[in-house]
Amino acid sequence: MHENGTDRQEYIRQVLKAYRTTPSTTGQVRRADRFLAGQLFDEGVPLAAVANALVLAAARRVLRAADAAPLEPVRSLYYFRPVISEVMSSTVDNDYFDYLRGKLEMKNNR
């Protein structure tokens, strides 16, 4: 069991759903992505930290200068691994991640 009683399969499902719906990803889940989600569960990484890392990385990619060259879509959950570590070691308030979610939502609705 994990935080809030989440079992391993449910944790993996939630991580992969969050990854699949993150802006700037291909939306496709590979076997390696499922493996990493299981590793994150085994390491005790909270779902909130994974979700916040996805938002932070997506914001860095999407909320760039309008004249910046477009980036290729992210093809693997492993792309987010360093950002997950960054979020885990940071003391940034959750309000900041909510702010980024709102900015991404506004960008997507344009």
N, C-alpha and C positions, 0 to 999 in steps of 0.2 A: 504494500500500500504506500501511497505517496501523500502529498498534502491533500487535505480535505477528503481523504479516503479514496482517492483516485487509484484504480488498479493500473497495471502496466499497459494493458491493451487500450484502455480508455485514454490514458496519457498520450500514447503514441498516436491514437486517432485524432486527438485534439491538436497535437503539435503539427501533424501532417495537414490537417484542415487549415490551420493558421498559415502554414507555409504556402499551401496551394492557393490561398486567397490573398497573399501578400502582393501588393503592387510591385512590379518590376521582376516578377518571377514568371517562369513559363507556365506555372499551374500544374505541372506534371510531377508526380511522385515516383521516385525510383527506389529500387531495393536498398541502395546505400542510404537513402534518406530515412527509410524505415529503420534501418540498423542504427543510424545516429540518434533518432528519436528514442529508441530503446536504451542507448547508452546514456542519454541525458536523463532518462528516468532512473537508471541504475546509479547515476552520480548524484541524484537528489536535486537536480536543477528544477526550481519551481516553474510551473507553467507560466506564471506571470513574467518571469525573467525571460523566457523564450519569446513570449508575445511582445514584450517591450523591446527585445533585441531585433525582432523582425521589423517592428515599426521604426526603430532608430535607423537601421540600415536602409530600409525603403525610403525614408525621408531624405537620407543623405544622397540617395540615387535620384529620386524624383524631384525634389525641391532644389534643383540646381538652376544656374543662370539659364534664361530662356535661349540664349544663343550658344549654349554648350552643346557639343556633339552628343548625339543620343548614345546611350549605353546598351549593350546587348542584354537580353533578359538573363536573370540568374537561373541556372539550371540545376542547382543542388542545394540542399539544406546546409551542406558543409560550408558554403559561402558565409553563412551566418555564425559559424562556430566562434570566430574571434570576437564578434560583437556580443554574443551570449556571454563570453568570459568577461568582456568589458562591462556589460550591464551587471553581472554578478559582483564585480569588484567596485562598482560605483555606489555613490550615496545620493544619486539623483532622485528627486521626489517623483512619485507616480504622476503628479499633475503635469509634469513636463511631457511624459509619454502620451498622456491624454491630449495635450496641446498638439503634439505631432500627429496623432490620429486625426484630429480635427483638420489640420492643414492638409493631410493626405486626402481626406474625404472631400474637402473643398476642391482640391486639384482634380480629383476623379470626376467630380460633378460638372466640370467646365466643358 
